[in-house]
Amino acid sequence: MLIGIGTSDDAGVYKISDELALIQTVDFFTPIVDNPFDFGRIAAANALSDVYAMGGVPKTAMNLVAFPLEKLGGEVLREVLLGGIAILKEAETVVLGGHSIEDDEFKYGLSVTGFVHPKKILANQGLKNGDCLILTKPIGTGIINTAIKGGLASESTVKMAVQIMAALNKYAAKVMIDFPITACTDITGFGLLGHIAEMIFGTNIGVKIDSSLVPILPETFDFASMGLVPSGSHRNRKFRQNMVNLKSNVTPVMRDILFDPQTSGGLLIGCPEDQSQSLVNRMIDNGVEHAAIIGQVYDNAKGIIFVE
């Protein structure tokens, strides 16, 4: 075992030979959008993301389904699975089968196995002094999904949120293999600041985040100002508040957005400063249009995130 549960990494890694290690991960959740096909796409992209975050390539997947058949009917399940298959095809990942049970609450996801060279694994810790932090997708999906449930999100915002959540991190991962990446993770349930905290917890380094540079989905500010903030955001903040130093200009609304739990979020990448802009430019040229430098790493900061 090269990476297990002890480091809060995105997936486990097991060495097969000097040239090959297996990345294994699993993820599933309840529906977050009304359209079954879109839900399948989002769930599949989310499950695959951990492999990309570890520097690997997904190869096989197994469906995981808990489904109230009498309540929702077989056509809904069929559309969800077709959505998942569409994303898996885009990822060039083979579906080997899976497992299903009847359940009162619908849940769908996948277990995924990927390949990586044992010497090219990316872990969530490893940031170095002077590194820049690069985020590849806008945040705000937790708040937007809360607004969707309340019927308040506009059609255009729903469409963009679905597009962002269903987008594979494959294309960002393909670009970053050509750069000297020091650490990487993907942004999911702990929110942006929560996952940054995992990257520096127990170390002597700190991070400064410029909140004005963080890409954020349209209408997120409006909905957060209305109080449409998921409970997970508050739990994330309470859990990591001793690691976060907010400047006076950072509003409570922005704070909630930075802790907003994400579904199928982007990659957060550490890269030496002298190559970070080239990395962002390459990503944008390859369709990762929201990629942006959002902060920098500092030594002797004792695991603190400074937000301005």
Summary of the structure (lengths in Angstrom):
residues: 308
radius of gyration: 18.8
end to end distance: 39.4
largest distance: 58.6
contacts: 1111
relative contact order: 0.18
helix: 40%
strand: 25%
